[in-house]
Amino acid sequence: MSPPKATPLALEVTDGRKTATVVGGAGNATVVVAPGGSGGARSWCLGAFLPSGYPASVSSDYLSYQLWDSIQGLSSYVRGMLSSQAMLAGVGVGSATATPLSAVFQFFIKDFSGMLGGILFAASQGAGLDAHAKQWRLLADVMNDIGLALELASPLLPGAFLLLACLGSLSRAITGTAGAATRMALTQHFAMQRNAADIAAKEGSQETAVTLLGMLLGMGLLHFAAGTQTLLWAAFCALTVLHVWANVRAMRCLRITSLNQARLGLLLRHYLYQGDALTPDQAAAQESLVPPPLQRLLRALRLGAAGTPVVSMAPQLASLSLDLRRQLATLLQQAAAAEAGAQQRRHPGGGSKRYLAAAEEGGGRGFGCGPDAVVLLRQGAGPRDVLEAYCAACMLAWQAQMAARKRSGLLTSWPAAAQLALEDATAWLAAAPASTGYKGTAGVQTCTAGGYEAFLAALVSAGWALDRTALLQGPSRLSWGSDMHAE
């Protein structure tokens, strides 16, 4: 008589691997451990460098990002060895005329400049680092490249050594500030099981391993080059190209589902053009990786595309142009009158809304000299109000740009349905959620893509998290209409 066949009763899976099976037969049950299921070197390495519960505990873009980040980190640490040697040569290590006090003083000035620069950078740009993590992370690494290049070049120009060393320290201080701040934002993005601390700890282990490897390769390169400047600079330039390329690839593979101003503007523009929503994967491939201050500079120099308007959220009235002040004052007057007359018409200008939006004539002052549109937030405005306000401001800015082109006899790239939507943003924002289109002021169906609520529904279906927005706002809030009587 043949023995009874064992029947699997339970299967154990650890970190995505089958590690044990519970089988039963003839009244007995036993645990069968899979080969390597009890651990071993592979399990130890995974536990040392990957978060517990990987891959279920992190987002799907974690591994690809970490691989590219390790490549760029390795490039930085190899070049760091080259720049360290250059700095030591610049302060006179190996020279009979150099004194320890002189070297210490030069390092003091260099470090002092970097620390001061880091404080000033955090004070001026700190609020935007979390909202634009991709862009500032890439800029941080570019500034690191600049700092390393300046430090490597400093001993070649003895008369300007201290100046170059200070500029290099300043660049790397910006790298440290922006890099640390954006690393926190990205860690929160990767954490799927409230395990940000574990992810940060394992990233530290990964960075330590890459640092050790980079130091070894850097020492080998220094020994091989043996002071040959041409060879050192050739290796430095090649590693810098690799560093920038790896950083761009790392940023492009990030699929962040929260909405900042750049992503929301990109999504709204695409929706008005195509009638559907981009997925996070598609948006990651199209999103600009240039930080907002540099985008505004490029626009001011007429080197950047129009793209997403620059919207100033909740600024102080004193900071606005006279044209915008007049527009907003008129809108405030209309909003107060609408409430006094118990009118509930829904529109970008106010009424019962918790925001006011206005655009510069022509869509902006000289392509980047100021905001293209402004949003004033009412006391008590919540995240949903901010989201709608930003969309309204973008549409008003695009409408102003389109009108300016038409007055100049130029063609617009907006399709006909989108033009109608921009010309009557009031109706687009007020369209019923279930409608496939909306009624404009002429009473006709003007856009098959639907209105604002349909746009939000399309974003949710595409995988965007509307409850996680990072739309930069100023500190000012206004009271008007019934708010004034309540006070």
Kinemage of the C-alpha trace (Angstrom):
@kinemage 1
@onewidth
@group {chain A} dominant
@subgroup {mainchain}
@vectorlist {calphas} color= white
{ca met a 1} P 0.000 0.000 0.000
{ca ser a 2} L 1.458 3.368 -1.061
{ca pro a 3} L 1.932 6.080 1.600
{ca pro a 4} L -0.683 8.841 1.641
{ca lys a 5} L 0.123 11.853 -0.519
{ca ala a 6} L 1.222 14.967 1.378
{ca thr a 7} L -1.195 17.894 0.969
{ca pro a 8} L 0.055 21.510 1.192
{ca leu a 9} L -1.759 23.236 4.041
{ca ala a 10} L -0.032 26.634 4.081
{ca leu a 11} L 2.666 28.511 2.207
{ca glu a 12} L 5.065 30.982 3.805
{ca val a 13} L 6.349 33.867 1.672
{ca thr a 14} L 9.033 36.180 3.068
{ca asp a 15} L 9.974 39.345 1.177
{ca gly a 16} L 8.521 37.897 -2.004
{ca arg a 17} L 10.303 34.511 -1.679
{ca lys a 18} L 8.814 31.116 -0.842
{ca thr a 19} L 10.564 30.126 2.382
{ca ala a 20} L 8.494 27.280 3.854
{ca thr a 21} L 5.471 25.050 3.286
{ca val a 22} L 3.261 23.351 5.838
{ca val a 23} L 2.132 19.933 4.537
{ca gly a 24} L -0.141 17.330 6.046
{ca gly a 25} L -0.990 13.704 5.468
{ca ala a 26} L -2.241 10.648 7.460
{ca gly a 27} L -3.086 12.839 10.419
{ca asn a 28} L 0.402 14.360 10.687
{ca ala a 29} L 1.526 17.846 9.631
{ca thr a 30} L 5.060 19.077 9.187
{ca val a 31} L 6.973 22.171 8.083
{ca val a 32} L 9.149 21.875 4.976
{ca val a 33} L 11.730 24.647 4.752
{ca ala a 34} L 12.621 25.747 1.220
{ca pro a 35} L 16.309 25.771 0.186
{ca gly a 36} L 17.768 28.975 1.552
{ca gly a 37} L 14.524 29.716 3.311
{ca ser a 38} L 16.121 29.969 6.740
{ca gly a 39} L 18.375 32.801 5.682
{ca gly a 40} L 21.975 32.815 4.541
{ca ala a 41} L 24.269 35.376 2.959
{ca arg a 42} L 21.717 36.474 0.373
{ca ser a 43} L 19.072 37.155 3.007
{ca trp a 44} L 21.589 39.030 5.137
{ca cys a 45} L 22.608 41.258 2.224
{ca leu a 46} L 18.992 41.985 1.350
{ca gly a 47} L 18.239 42.838 4.961
{ca ala a 48} L 21.306 45.076 5.215
{ca phe a 49} L 20.633 47.183 2.128
{ca leu a 50} L 16.897 46.908 1.366
{ca pro a 51} L 13.955 47.933 3.579
{ca ser a 52} L 12.196 45.230 5.525
{ca gly a 53} L 9.342 43.765 3.531
{ca tyr a 54} L 10.829 44.746 0.161
{ca pro a 55} L 9.325 45.000 -2.449
{ca ala a 56} L 5.840 45.343 -0.933
{ca ser a 57} L 6.973 47.951 1.594
{ca val a 58} L 8.181 50.494 -0.991
{ca ser a 59} L 6.805 52.114 -4.134
{ca ser a 60} L 7.373 50.474 -7.502
{ca asp a 61} L 9.997 53.030 -8.579
{ca tyr a 62} L 12.238 52.479 -5.533
{ca leu a 63} L 14.723 49.982 -6.968
{ca ser a 64} L 15.246 51.708 -10.317
{ca tyr a 65} L 15.794 55.033 -8.577
{ca gln a 66} L 18.270 53.572 -6.076
{ca leu a 67} L 20.281 51.915 -8.846
{ca trp a 68} L 20.684 55.178 -10.769
{ca asp a 69} L 21.312 57.050 -7.524
{ca ser a 70} L 24.102 54.624 -6.632
{ca ile a 71} L 25.725 55.165 -10.031
{ca gln a 72} L 25.691 58.942 -9.646
{ca gly a 73} L 26.913 58.622 -6.065
{ca leu a 74} L 29.831 56.448 -7.122
{ca ser a 75} L 30.816 59.048 -9.704
{ca ser a 76} L 30.699 61.798 -7.063
{ca tyr a 77} L 32.869 59.955 -4.563
{ca val a 78} L 35.547 59.126 -7.140
{ca arg a 79} L 35.699 62.785 -8.183
{ca gly a 80} L 35.655 63.777 -4.521
{ca met a 81} L 38.998 62.029 -4.062
{ca leu a 82} L 40.414 64.021 -6.994
{ca ser a 83} L 39.190 67.337 -5.619
{ca ser a 84} L 40.435 66.503 -2.105
{ca gln a 85} L 43.934 65.961 -3.451
{ca ala a 86} L 43.717 69.255 -5.335
{ca met a 87} L 42.610 71.139 -2.230
{ca leu a 88} L 45.451 69.722 -0.159
{ca ala a 89} L 47.925 70.711 -2.857
{ca gly a 90} L 46.376 74.188 -2.967
{ca val a 91} L 46.881 74.858 0.751
{ca gly a 92} L 50.522 73.838 0.412
{ca val a 93} L 50.716 70.226 1.579
{ca gly a 94} L 54.155 69.062 0.519
{ca ser a 95} L 55.493 72.608 0.171
{ca ala a 96} L 58.338 73.778 2.413
{ca thr a 97} L 56.997 77.348 2.473
{ca ala a 98} L 53.485 76.481 3.669
{ca thr a 99} L 52.576 76.710 7.357
{ca pro a 100} L 49.857 74.827 9.266
{ca leu a 101} L 48.307 78.127 10.401
{ca ser a 102} L 47.964 79.328 6.802
{ca ala a 103} L 46.301 76.081 5.746
{ca val a 104} L 43.884 76.172 8.701
{ca phe a 105} L 42.959 79.800 7.936
{ca gln a 106} L 42.202 79.033 4.300
{ca phe a 107} L 40.047 76.055 5.264
{ca phe a 108} L 38.264 78.238 7.820
{ca ile a 109} L 37.394 80.873 5.201
{ca lys a 110} L 36.287 78.166 2.765
{ca asp a 111} L 34.059 76.416 5.287
{ca phe a 112} L 32.664 79.694 6.619
{ca ser a 113} L 31.598 80.721 3.111
{ca gly a 114} L 29.877 77.398 2.560
{ca met a 115} L 28.004 77.493 5.868
{ca leu a 116} L 26.807 81.053 5.320
{ca gly a 117} L 25.715 80.219 1.782
{ca gly a 118} L 23.783 77.193 2.999
{ca ile a 119} L 21.874 79.320 5.527
{ca leu a 120} L 20.992 81.953 2.909
{ca phe a 121} L 19.886 79.311 0.414
{ca ala a 122} L 17.623 77.606 2.953
{ca ala a 123} L 16.105 80.975 3.906
{ca ser a 124} L 15.315 81.917 0.295
{ca gln a 125} L 14.256 78.564 -1.203
{ca gly a 126} L 13.421 76.298 1.716
{ca ala a 127} L 9.647 76.474 1.212
{ca gly a 128} L 9.863 75.087 -2.326
{ca leu a 129} L 12.234 72.182 -1.734
{ca asp a 130} L 9.512 69.742 -0.723
{ca ala a 131} L 7.078 70.762 -3.480
{ca his a 132} L 9.695 70.473 -6.231
{ca ala a 133} L 11.794 67.599 -4.908
{ca lys a 134} L 12.819 66.258 -8.333
{ca gln a 135} L 13.967 69.600 -9.648
{ca trp a 136} L 15.907 70.655 -6.579
{ca arg a 137} L 17.484 67.211 -6.189
{ca leu a 138} L 18.828 67.419 -9.742
{ca leu a 139} L 20.051 70.984 -9.193
{ca ala a 140} L 21.763 69.879 -5.980
{ca asp a 141} L 23.815 67.336 -7.902
{ca val a 142} L 24.627 69.837 -10.660
{ca met a 143} L 25.844 72.282 -7.994
{ca asn a 144} L 27.969 69.460 -6.597
{ca asp a 145} L 29.542 69.052 -10.049
{ca ile a 146} L 30.300 72.774 -10.159
{ca gly a 147} L 31.778 72.721 -6.666
{ca leu a 148} L 34.023 69.754 -7.410
{ca ala a 149} L 35.207 71.358 -10.664
{ca leu a 150} L 36.082 74.614 -8.879
{ca glu a 151} L 37.981 72.761 -6.171
{ca leu a 152} L 39.875 70.700 -8.732
{ca ala a 153} L 40.816 73.854 -10.650
{ca ser a 154} L 41.779 75.920 -7.584
{ca pro a 155} L 45.482 74.841 -7.325
{ca leu a 156} L 45.978 75.604 -11.030
{ca leu a 157} L 45.358 79.307 -10.276
{ca pro a 158} L 47.330 80.028 -7.075
{ca gly a 159} L 46.322 83.700 -7.076
{ca ala a 160} L 42.634 82.810 -7.100
{ca phe a 161} L 42.862 79.663 -4.970
{ca leu a 162} L 40.919 80.988 -2.000
{ca leu a 163} L 38.195 82.528 -4.192
{ca leu a 164} L 37.696 79.294 -6.144
{ca ala a 165} L 37.778 77.246 -2.956
{ca cys a 166} L 35.091 79.457 -1.378
{ca leu a 167} L 32.893 79.286 -4.487
{ca gly a 168} L 33.314 75.525 -4.532
{ca ser a 169} L 32.369 75.306 -0.863
{ca leu a 170} L 29.329 77.506 -1.514
{ca ser a 171} L 28.177 75.248 -4.330
{ca arg a 172} L 28.561 72.138 -2.243
{ca ala a 173} L 26.741 73.764 0.673
{ca ile a 174} L 23.737 74.295 -1.609
{ca thr a 175} L 24.106 70.650 -2.572
{ca gly a 176} L 24.012 69.577 1.063
{ca thr a 177} L 20.986 71.701 1.967
{ca ala a 178} L 18.895 70.882 -1.101
{ca gly a 179} L 19.983 67.242 -1.153
{ca ala a 180} L 19.088 66.601 2.489
{ca ala a 181} L 15.702 68.337 2.211
{ca thr a 182} L 14.653 66.583 -0.990
{ca arg a 183} L 15.901 63.219 0.297
{ca met a 184} L 13.319 63.467 3.072
{ca ala a 185} L 10.546 64.186 0.559
{ca leu a 186} L 11.564 61.265 -1.641
{ca thr a 187} L 11.815 58.942 1.353
{ca gln a 188} L 8.224 59.773 2.249
{ca his a 189} L 7.245 59.020 -1.356
{ca phe a 190} L 8.890 55.571 -1.250
{ca ala a 191} L 7.413 54.604 2.139
{ca met a 192} L 4.287 52.506 1.544
{ca gln a 193} L 3.978 51.078 5.056
{ca arg a 194} L 4.928 54.039 7.237
{ca asn a 195} L 8.522 52.796 7.109
{ca ala a 196} L 10.321 56.025 6.213
{ca ala a 197} L 12.873 55.528 9.015
{ca asp a 198} L 13.790 52.042 7.767
{ca ile a 199} L 14.118 53.321 4.185
{ca ala a 200} L 16.349 56.193 5.347
{ca ala a 201} L 18.519 53.819 7.374
{ca lys a 202} L 18.953 51.394 4.470
{ca glu a 203} L 19.714 54.267 2.098
{ca gly a 204} L 22.451 55.282 4.513
{ca ser a 205} L 23.879 51.757 4.319
{ca gln a 206} L 23.730 51.833 0.518
{ca glu a 207} L 25.480 55.199 0.473
{ca thr a 208} L 28.187 53.956 2.838
{ca ala a 209} L 28.910 50.962 0.597
{ca val a 210} L 29.014 53.160 -2.505
{ca thr a 211} L 31.285 55.636 -0.690
{ca leu a 212} L 33.780 52.924 0.214
{ca leu a 213} L 33.838 51.667 -3.363
{ca gly a 214} L 34.192 55.207 -4.687
{ca met a 215} L 37.090 55.950 -2.368
{ca leu a 216} L 38.895 52.798 -3.497
{ca leu a 217} L 38.368 53.622 -7.163
{ca gly a 218} L 39.414 57.225 -6.531
{ca met a 219} L 42.652 56.141 -4.869
{ca gly a 220} L 43.337 53.801 -7.746
{ca leu a 221} L 42.726 56.586 -10.264
{ca leu a 222} L 45.035 58.970 -8.383
{ca his a 223} L 47.766 56.355 -8.297
{ca phe a 224} L 47.309 55.580 -11.995
{ca ala a 225} L 47.284 59.241 -13.076
{ca ala a 226} L 50.291 60.058 -10.880
{ca gly a 227} L 49.792 63.830 -11.090
{ca thr a 228} L 49.092 63.958 -14.836
{ca gln a 229} L 46.632 66.862 -15.064
{ca thr a 230} L 45.395 65.978 -18.530
{ca leu a 231} L 44.463 62.464 -17.485
{ca leu a 232} L 42.877 63.668 -14.235
{ca trp a 233} L 40.703 66.224 -16.038
{ca ala a 234} L 39.711 63.731 -18.736
{ca ala a 235} L 38.588 61.268 -16.066
{ca phe a 236} L 36.819 64.035 -14.141
{ca cys a 237} L 34.882 65.228 -17.215
{ca ala a 238} L 33.873 61.682 -18.176
{ca leu a 239} L 32.671 60.962 -14.645
{ca thr a 240} L 30.783 64.281 -14.579
{ca val a 241} L 28.906 63.384 -17.769
{ca leu a 242} L 28.054 59.998 -16.231
{ca his a 243} L 26.937 61.736 -13.049
{ca val a 244} L 24.537 64.130 -14.799
{ca trp a 245} L 23.142 61.392 -17.045
{ca ala a 246} L 22.522 59.030 -14.112
{ca asn a 247} L 20.816 61.826 -12.175
{ca val a 248} L 18.464 62.647 -15.051
{ca arg a 249} L 17.588 58.966 -15.413
{ca ala a 250} L 16.971 58.723 -11.661
{ca met a 251} L 14.608 61.718 -11.721
{ca arg a 252} L 12.770 60.434 -14.787
{ca cys a 253} L 12.060 57.061 -13.214
{ca leu a 254} L 10.380 58.660 -10.173
{ca arg a 255} L 6.603 58.344 -10.408
{ca ile a 256} L 5.420 60.796 -7.789
{ca thr a 257} L 1.620 60.831 -7.548
{ca ser a 258} L 1.211 63.991 -5.473
{ca leu a 259} L 0.391 67.247 -7.264
{ca asn a 260} L 2.628 70.295 -7.301
{ca gln a 261} L 2.145 73.376 -9.471
{ca ala a 262} L 4.220 72.075 -12.375
{ca arg a 263} L 2.517 68.664 -12.499
{ca leu a 264} L -0.979 70.079 -12.055
{ca gly a 265} L -0.401 72.629 -14.809
{ca leu a 266} L 0.941 69.918 -17.120
{ca leu a 267} L -2.049 67.674 -16.392
{ca leu a 268} L -4.592 70.466 -16.890
{ca arg a 269} L -3.024 71.562 -20.173
{ca his a 270} L -2.999 67.983 -21.488
{ca tyr a 271} L -6.611 67.457 -20.405
{ca leu a 272} L -7.757 70.573 -22.242
{ca tyr a 273} L -5.863 69.456 -25.339
{ca gln a 274} L -6.677 65.734 -25.358
{ca gly a 275} L -9.651 65.225 -23.049
{ca asp a 276} L -7.901 62.604 -20.904
{ca ala a 277} L -5.443 62.529 -18.013
{ca leu a 278} L -1.775 61.628 -18.124
{ca thr a 279} L -0.684 58.791 -15.857
{ca pro a 280} L 2.154 59.371 -13.367
{ca asp a 281} L 4.468 57.419 -15.731
{ca gln a 282} L 3.577 59.649 -18.685
{ca ala a 283} L 3.859 62.839 -16.650
{ca ala a 284} L 7.291 61.811 -15.324
{ca ala a 285} L 8.600 61.646 -18.891
{ca gln a 286} L 7.286 65.128 -19.738
{ca glu a 287} L 7.781 67.025 -16.485
{ca ser a 288} L 10.401 69.767 -16.553
{ca leu a 289} L 13.395 69.082 -14.308
{ca val a 290} L 14.419 72.747 -14.077
{ca pro a 291} L 13.766 74.357 -10.642
{ca pro a 292} L 11.187 77.181 -10.605
{ca pro a 293} L 13.681 80.069 -10.080
{ca leu a 294} L 15.708 78.962 -13.114
{ca gln a 295} L 12.515 78.481 -15.129
{ca arg a 296} L 11.567 82.083 -14.413
{ca leu a 297} L 15.055 83.248 -15.369
{ca leu a 298} L 14.897 81.358 -18.661
{ca arg a 299} L 11.494 82.843 -19.387
{ca ala a 300} L 12.791 86.330 -18.626
{ca leu a 301} L 15.597 85.730 -21.143
{ca arg a 302} L 13.009 84.324 -23.601
{ca leu a 303} L 14.818 80.985 -23.578
{ca gly a 304} L 12.018 78.905 -22.088
{ca ala a 305} L 8.749 77.671 -23.519
{ca ala a 306} L 5.515 79.214 -22.262
{ca gly a 307} L 4.288 75.906 -20.774
{ca thr a 308} L 2.744 76.127 -17.321
{ca pro a 309} L 1.959 79.677 -16.142
{ca val a 310} L 3.696 81.101 -13.102
{ca val a 311} L 0.948 81.367 -10.491
{ca ser a 312} L 1.501 83.239 -7.243
{ca met a 313} L -0.688 81.761 -4.502
{ca ala a 314} L -1.755 83.990 -1.589
{ca pro a 315} L 0.853 86.737 -2.004
{ca gln a 316} L 0.664 90.044 -0.167
{ca leu a 317} L -1.263 92.655 -2.147
{ca ala a 318} L 1.627 95.108 -1.869
{ca ser a 319} L 3.831 92.772 -3.938
{ca leu a 320} L 1.497 92.814 -6.968
{ca ser a 321} L 1.520 95.033 -10.023
{ca leu a 322} L -0.926 97.918 -10.315
{ca asp a 323} L -2.849 96.089 -13.046
{ca leu a 324} L -3.369 93.025 -10.861
{ca arg a 325} L -4.326 95.164 -7.868
{ca arg a 326} L -7.022 96.900 -9.922
{ca gln a 327} L -8.346 93.570 -11.225
{ca leu a 328} L -8.459 92.024 -7.781
{ca ala a 329} L -10.079 95.089 -6.224
{ca thr a 330} L -12.822 94.890 -8.859
{ca leu a 331} L -13.274 91.167 -8.228
{ca leu a 332} L -13.503 91.767 -4.475
{ca gln a 333} L -16.158 94.390 -5.054
{ca gln a 334} L -18.109 92.006 -7.290
{ca ala a 335} L -17.754 89.162 -4.789
{ca ala a 336} L -19.067 91.334 -1.940
{ca ala a 337} L -21.971 92.505 -4.084
{ca ala a 338} L -22.788 88.933 -5.117
{ca glu a 339} L -22.984 87.798 -1.503
{ca ala a 340} L -25.009 90.816 -0.509
{ca gly a 341} L -27.502 90.020 -3.272
{ca ala a 342} L -27.585 86.321 -2.294
{ca gln a 343} L -26.248 85.332 -5.699
{ca gln a 344} L -24.513 81.963 -5.790
{ca arg a 345} L -23.025 81.991 -9.256
{ca arg a 346} L -19.865 79.834 -9.346
{ca his a 347} L -16.931 81.473 -11.125
{ca pro a 348} L -13.164 82.068 -10.846
{ca gly a 349} L -13.704 85.592 -9.608
{ca gly a 350} L -15.383 84.774 -6.331
{ca gly a 351} L -19.054 84.944 -5.367
{ca ser a 352} L -19.402 82.245 -2.727
{ca lys a 353} L -15.974 80.851 -3.568
{ca arg a 354} L -13.050 80.915 -1.180
{ca tyr a 355} L -10.575 82.383 -3.652
{ca leu a 356} L -10.087 85.107 -6.232
{ca ala a 357} L -8.018 84.636 -9.380
{ca ala a 358} L -6.745 87.169 -11.889
{ca ala a 359} L -4.221 87.129 -14.751
{ca glu a 360} L -1.846 89.744 -16.103
{ca glu a 361} L -2.809 91.356 -19.387
{ca gly a 362} L -1.112 89.346 -22.128
{ca gly a 363} L -0.548 86.443 -19.744
{ca gly a 364} L 2.515 87.790 -17.968
{ca arg a 365} L 4.871 90.730 -17.586
{ca gly a 366} L 7.668 90.160 -20.023
{ca phe a 367} L 7.764 86.368 -19.884
{ca gly a 368} L 8.840 85.814 -16.323
{ca cys a 369} L 9.313 89.297 -14.847
{ca gly a 370} L 6.403 88.516 -12.542
{ca pro a 371} L 3.592 85.997 -12.057
{ca asp a 372} L 1.304 85.268 -14.989
{ca ala a 373} L -1.647 84.931 -12.613
{ca val a 374} L -2.411 85.510 -8.952
{ca val a 375} L -4.696 83.730 -6.493
{ca leu a 376} L -5.961 85.331 -3.301
{ca leu a 377} L -7.237 82.855 -0.713
{ca arg a 378} L -10.129 83.557 1.614
{ca gln a 379} L -10.065 82.840 5.318
{ca gly a 380} L -10.928 79.165 5.781
{ca ala a 381} L -9.841 78.054 2.289
{ca gly a 382} L -9.022 74.335 2.285
{ca pro a 383} L -6.968 72.053 0.027
{ca arg a 384} L -9.849 71.553 -2.434
{ca asp a 385} L -10.253 75.314 -2.742
{ca val a 386} L -6.526 75.712 -3.385
{ca leu a 387} L -6.630 73.008 -6.062
{ca glu a 388} L -9.537 74.636 -7.892
{ca ala a 389} L -8.017 78.099 -7.479
{ca tyr a 390} L -4.798 77.028 -9.156
{ca cys a 391} L -6.674 75.512 -12.101
{ca ala a 392} L -8.734 78.703 -12.437
{ca ala a 393} L -5.591 80.845 -12.407
{ca cys a 394} L -3.922 78.698 -15.077
{ca met a 395} L -6.951 78.954 -17.323
{ca leu a 396} L -7.134 82.731 -16.887
{ca ala a 397} L -3.420 83.059 -17.721
{ca trp a 398} L -3.778 80.889 -20.824
{ca gln a 399} L -6.860 82.859 -21.815
{ca ala a 400} L -4.895 86.128 -21.522
{ca gln a 401} L -1.989 84.716 -23.545
{ca met a 402} L -4.376 83.436 -26.219
{ca ala a 403} L -6.168 86.785 -26.427
{ca ala a 404} L -2.841 88.610 -26.760
{ca arg a 405} L -1.796 86.360 -29.650
{ca lys a 406} L -5.106 86.887 -31.411
{ca arg a 407} L -4.777 90.667 -31.068
{ca ser a 408} L -1.340 90.402 -32.664
{ca gly a 409} L -2.725 88.353 -35.544
{ca leu a 410} L -0.902 85.203 -34.447
{ca leu a 411} L -2.333 81.700 -34.475
{ca thr a 412} L -2.871 79.790 -31.236
{ca ser a 413} L -1.931 76.154 -30.709
{ca trp a 414} L -5.017 75.451 -28.576
{ca pro a 415} L -7.635 73.215 -30.243
{ca ala a 416} L -11.080 74.695 -30.815
{ca ala a 417} L -12.761 72.955 -27.861
{ca ala a 418} L -9.993 74.080 -25.497
{ca gln a 419} L -10.258 77.653 -26.773
{ca leu a 420} L -13.948 77.683 -25.912
{ca ala a 421} L -13.168 76.300 -22.460
{ca leu a 422} L -10.565 78.998 -21.825
{ca glu a 423} L -12.841 81.758 -23.077
{ca asp a 424} L -15.514 80.681 -20.597
{ca ala a 425} L -13.616 79.279 -17.623
{ca thr a 426} L -16.651 80.097 -15.474
{ca ala a 427} L -18.772 77.424 -17.158
{ca trp a 428} L -15.895 74.925 -17.272
{ca leu a 429} L -15.350 75.167 -13.527
{ca ala a 430} L -19.080 74.898 -12.835
{ca ala a 431} L -19.778 71.872 -15.070
{ca ala a 432} L -21.714 69.088 -13.350
{ca pro a 433} L -19.569 66.094 -12.299
{ca ala a 434} L -21.574 63.574 -14.336
{ca ser a 435} L -21.696 65.585 -17.544
{ca thr a 436} L -19.641 64.709 -20.602
{ca gly a 437} L -19.460 68.359 -21.533
{ca tyr a 438} L -20.632 71.728 -20.245
{ca lys a 439} L -22.788 74.605 -21.358
{ca gly a 440} L -21.014 77.819 -22.203
{ca thr a 441} L -22.566 81.272 -22.114
{ca ala a 442} L -24.123 80.614 -25.519
{ca gly a 443} L -25.907 77.555 -24.111
{ca val a 444} L -24.206 75.056 -26.417
{ca gln a 445} L -22.043 72.029 -25.663
{ca thr a 446} L -18.502 73.395 -25.801
{ca cys a 447} L -16.148 70.661 -24.650
{ca thr a 448} L -16.581 66.914 -24.833
{ca ala a 449} L -13.920 66.411 -22.158
{ca gly a 450} L -16.225 67.725 -19.442
{ca gly a 451} L -15.468 70.377 -16.861
{ca tyr a 452} L -13.482 70.707 -13.677
{ca glu a 453} L -15.131 67.857 -11.752
{ca ala a 454} L -14.676 65.545 -14.743
{ca phe a 455} L -11.013 66.580 -14.809
{ca leu a 456} L -10.613 65.606 -11.148
{ca ala a 457} L -12.312 62.264 -11.767
{ca ala a 458} L -9.936 61.595 -14.672
{ca leu a 459} L -6.942 62.341 -12.428
{ca val a 460} L -8.119 59.869 -9.792
{ca ser a 461} L -8.678 57.189 -12.454
{ca ala a 462} L -5.165 57.780 -13.808
{ca gly a 463} L -3.629 57.158 -10.379
{ca trp a 464} L -3.096 60.663 -8.968
{ca ala a 465} L -3.503 61.345 -5.239
{ca leu a 466} L -5.674 64.450 -4.930
{ca asp a 467} L -5.356 64.376 -1.147
{ca arg a 468} L -1.588 64.894 -1.400
{ca thr a 469} L -0.959 68.303 -2.933
{ca ala a 470} L 2.134 70.470 -2.656
{ca leu a 471} L 0.916 73.763 -4.100
{ca leu a 472} L 3.092 76.533 -2.678
{ca gln a 473} L 1.119 79.207 -0.848
{ca gly a 474} L 1.969 82.508 0.722
{ca pro a 475} L 0.907 83.428 4.277
{ca ser a 476} L -1.822 85.953 3.377
{ca arg a 477} L -5.551 85.252 3.702
{ca leu a 478} L -8.360 87.719 2.978
{ca ser a 479} L -11.779 88.372 4.489
{ca trp a 480} L -14.566 89.816 2.360
{ca gly a 481} L -18.347 89.971 2.121
{ca ser a 482} L -20.043 88.203 5.009
{ca asp a 483} L -16.651 87.677 6.691
{ca met a 484} L -16.397 91.413 7.300
{ca his a 485} L -19.770 91.502 9.096
{ca ala a 486} L -18.835 88.448 11.181
{ca glu a 487} L -15.781 90.282 12.447
